[in-house]
Amino acid sequence: MIAEFDSYRDCRLLFDSAARNESALILLRAKLSVIAQRMGISEIKTGNMLLAASELVSNNIKYAGGRGMIQVWQQPGPVLDLVSLDFGPGIPDLEMAEQDGYSTANTLGKGIGSVRRLSDELHIYTQLLSLGQQKKWSGSVFLARFFPDGGRSREQARGFRIGLYSRAMSDSRYNGDRIYLHQEGKKLRWLHLDGLGHGEHAQEATDSLATQLTHANDPIAILEAVDHQLQGSRGAVAVSGEIDLLQHALHIAGVGDMHAHIFEKNQVEGVPFAPGVLGREHRTLSKLQAGFDKHGLVITASDGIRRNWDSSTFTGLFSKHPQLIAYTMGNIMGRVSDDQSLCALAGA
């Protein structure tokens, strides 16, 4: 199996709104109807999406006082994601909360359970408000996934689970951050770039680099080829990586102001990169080799994602689906003053 993804084409934020009151639901339902018609989604699945959207917005308003957001994303597949993220107190007993009839807001209590039944997949992360411990965030994140073609997730067949978050500064049409992925069998390569600055010229610098994932032999060679191709451009900082599930191996190389994190058996290792800019000036390429199995997780991010977090900041998050990780980290740790991108990869 060969699969190729490009964050600019395949990872798109289609709708983003605060969920303060029912007006957010009216806008969301209208947008979803247009998206469903454009993508040729069946009436039954469209109806399920609209009902799930109603429950997600209602839960946000009831339990978090409208202190949150609702988003619609298109991801590789194609996949359509409904994302609800709030800044409430969190859910004390998630298993109990999914049971029909359970409610702490004097309602019928069918929200979470019905969203799970309506969705093709539902992934949830919650972190409780703790008065005795400083945390950057408390609340809940719901990811309701829909496969428009009527199929199921192809992740088991691919052998990898992928999470992408890519958002231009001020939601501009131009995004200097770019993530390319190429999978062939049990081997996955990716190239994560951040063009210097932002806007049109930053995007131009990171265009048309996907071919380097197949023309070069390893992450170091990929970055050397990118360095050559970027000569005369604005330049970019970058991370390149390769996961080989058959060899249980992970290789990463990088240069410049990017960051990477490897999670293995509840341990996290940060990967530093030497300073420099591909296409302009750099002295060396930092590289790392490590073991990697189907339970492993690796995250790469541009400097549009803040670094001041560790595994204790988001307790339990990094055992969740990579796409849920990407949405949580991107929305909470993203800098609004820059392009933002994050790539989370794990075995299926």
N, C-alpha and C positions, 0 to 999 in steps of 0.2 A: 504494500500500500504506500502510495506517495501522496503527500498532502502539503500544500503551500499556503501560507497565510501572510497577510500584510495588514498591519494595524490600521493604516490609513483607509483601506478599502473595507476591511472586515470587522473593525471595532468602531462602532458609531453610536454616539449619544443622540437619540432621536427626540427625547423629551426630558425636561428637568424642571421641577416646580416644587416650591415649598408646599407642605401639606397642612396648612393652618386651619382650613375649613373645607366645607363641601364644594366650594368653587374649584378647588384643585381637582376634585373628582370629575366635575363637568368637563374641564379642559382635557384631562387625561383620557376620558372615554371618547371624546371627539377625536383626539390624536390617534388613539389605538384603532378606531374604526377606519381612519384614512390609511394607516400603516397596513392593516390587515387586507384592505382592498388592493393596495398596491402590490403586496406580496402574494396575493392569490390564496390567502388563508381561508379555509372553509368556514361556513356560517357557524357550525357547531363549535369549532375551536375559537372563533372570534367571540362567541357568546361566553365561553369559559374564561377567556382573557378579561372580558369586561367585568364579569362577576368577581374574579380574583382581584382585579384592580380596585373594585368597590370595597372589598374586605380589607385590603392593605391600607387604603387611605383611611377608612373608618377606624381601624386599629390604631393608626398613628394619631388620629385626633382624640380618640377615647383615652388611650393609655399614656400618651406622651404629651398631651395638651397641644397637639399640632406643632410640636418642636421637632421638625424633621423634614424629610424630602421624599419625593417619589420620582423615579426615573424609568425611562424605557431605553434599552440598549439593544443594538443588533450585534451579534457575535458570530464567529466562524461557524459554518454548518450548512445553511444559516440557522441561527438560534435567536429567538426573541426573549429578552429578559425584562421582567418587571422587578424593580428594586425599590424597597422601602427601607429607609434608614432614619432612625429617630434618636433623639437625645433625652430619652426618658429614663426611668429607674431600672430598666431591664426586666426580664421575666424570671421570677424566682424558681418556678418549676415548669420547665418547657414541656415535659411529657404530659403533665396534668393540663397545661394550657391548650394542648392540641385536642383534648377530649371534648366532644360536643356537650354543651350544657355547662361547661366551666366558664365563669366570668367573674371579674373583680370590678366590673363597671355597671352591674345591674342590667345587663343585656342578655340576649339569648345565648351568647357564648359559642357561636358556630364559626367564628372567624378563621383561626389558624387551621383547624381541621378541614374546613371547606376549601381553603386555598390549596392545601395538599391534594385534595381529591380533584380539584379543577386543573391543577398544573401537571405538566409532564414530569417535572421535578420540582422539589421545594428544598431549599437549603436555608438554614437559620443560624445566626450567631447572636448571642446576647451576653452582655456584661452588666452585672449588677452595680448600682450605685453604692459606694462604700464610703462612709463618713470618716473611717479611720485610716484610709489609704488614698494617697493621691493618684488619680488616674486621669489620663487625657480625655477619656470618653466613657460614658455609660449609656446604655440603650440597647436597641435591637436592630438587626439587619435581616431583611427577608429577601431572598432571591427566588422568584417564581419563574421557572424556565418553560418555554414553549418551543416545540419543534414544528415550524410551519408546514413542512411537507408531510406531516402525519406520522413520521417515524420516531424512533427513540434515539437517545444519545448514541453516538458512534464512538464514544470514548473507550469502551471496552475493546472494540475492534482495533482502535488505533493504538491502544496500550499506554496512552498518555492522557492526562487531564490538564487542560490549559486555562489559565486566567489572564485576561488582558484588560488593561485600563489605559486609555489614551485620550487626553483631552487638551485641546489648545487653550492657551491663555485667553480669557474673556470669550471663550467659545468661538474664536476666530475661524475663518475658513482655512487658514494656513496653520499647520502644526509641524514644528521642527523636530518633534520627537517621533521616532519610527521604530517599529518592531517587525522584523521579518522572521518567519519560521519555515523550516523545511523538514519534513519527516519522511523517512524511507525505512519501512519496516520498524524495527525496534530501536532505531537511531533517530534522534531529534536534534537538529541544529537551530540556533537562533542568533540573530544579530539585532542588538538593541542600541539605538543611536539617539543622540541629542545634538542637533545642529546648533552652532553657536548663535546666541540671541534668540529671537523668535520672529514669526512672520514669514513672509513669502521667501526671503532669501535663506532662512534657516531650513525651510521645507525643501527648497531646491537642492540644498547640500545633502539631504538624506534620501532623495529620490533615486530610483534605478540602481539600488545596491543589492537587491535580492539575489542576483545571479552569483554573487561571490560565495553564497552558501553552498553552491554545488561545484563551483570552479576551483575552490581552494580545498586543501586536504584536512585542515584542523583549525581551531580557533585562532592561533597565532597567525597562520597563513591567511586566514580570512581578513584579519585586521590589517595585515601588511598590504593585501590587495585593495582594501578600502582606502588605506592611506594613499596609495598610488592614484586611485580613481578620484580622490578628493583634492588633488593638487590644483591650485588655482581657484578653489572655491572658498566659501566662508570657513569650511572645516567643521568637524564634529568630534565629540567624545563618544566612546562606544564600549560595549561589552559584547563579546561573542562567546558562545558556549555550545557544548555538545554533550548530550546524554546518550549513553549506550546501555540499554537495559540488559542486553545479552552479556556484556562484559562487566555489568554493574559498576560503570565508571562515569564520572563527570569531569569534564575539562572546561575551564573558564579562563578567558584572557580579557584584559581590558586596559583602557588608558583614559585618564581624565576624570572629571567630576561626576562619576557614576557610582552606584553602590550595589553590592550583591550580598545575599545572605543564604547560607546553606543550613537547612534544618535536618537533623538526623537523630532519631531516638531522643527526642525532647531536648536536644542540644542545638544551639544556633551558633554559627561561625560567620562573622563578617569578613568580607573579602576586600581589602584595600587595593586601590589601583594607583600606579605612578602618574604624576601630573603630565599634561601634554594635550595636544590637539591633533587629531589625524588630518592630514592634508596640509598642515602648517608646521608644527614643531613638536616633537616628542623625543625623549631619549631612549625609552625602553617600554616594552609591553609587559605588564604584570600577568602572571599565569598561575593557575592552581589546578591540581589534580586531586580528586577525592573519590571514595567509594560512593555508590548511589544505587539504591534498590527501589522497588515499587512503593515503599513507604517513605521515600525521601521527598524533599521539597526544596526547590531553589527559587529565589526571588531576585530579579534584577530591576533596578529603578533609576530613573534620571534624577537630577538634583531638583526637579519639580516636586519630588516626594521628600518630605523632611526625614532626617535621619535619627532624630532624638526619640527612638523607641527601641524596645527589645521585646523578647517573648513574654515578659511579665506585664508589659503595657496592654496587651490584648490577650488575656489569659484564655487558652483553649482555642484561639482562632486558627492557629497554624496546623491543626489537624483537620480542618474543614476543607471543602472543595476549593481549589485554587481560584475559581472565578469569584466566589464569595469573599475570599481573602483580598482579591484585587479591588473589588468594589469598596470593601470596608477601608482598606489602607488608602486607596486613592481619594475617597471622599473626605476622610478624616485627617490624613497627613499630607494632602496635596497643598501646594502653594498657589494661591490665586494669581500671583504676580509672575508666573512662568508657565510654559507648557509642562504638562504632567504625564508621566507614563510609568507603568509597572507591568512586569511580566512574571507570573507565578506558574511553575511547572512541577508536575508530580506524575508518578506512575498511576495507571488506572487499576 
